[in-house]
Amino acid sequence: MPQITIYTTATCPYCRRAKELLRSKNLPFTEIAVDGDAEARREMTARAHGAMTVPQIFFDDNHIGDCDELHELARTGKLDLLLAGATQ
């Protein structure tokens, strides 16, 4: 199972949607709140190749993207394939 990290802010509806999807698949994740934390936001932006919006989601060091990209992976079945590949 990959280590899942999601960078969020408290008031972001997309962050809530992404976390709900991860929870619906019983996937544990580490949440890093970037609101008011300039260092955490810099870290997120660097890891996300310049992306500054939240959420930003990572499986290990693999940048998955934002909420829409996570949901697209789930919709197309690629999320399950990613997870299955990580367990092999």
PyMOL commands that set and color helices and strands:
alter all, ss='L'
color gray80, all
select helices_A, chain A and resi 13-24+38-47+67-76+78-86
alter helices_A, ss='H'
color red, helices_A
select strands_A, chain A and resi 4-8+29-33+56-59+62-65
alter strands_A, ss='S'
color yellow, strands_A
deselect
rebuild
show_as cartoon
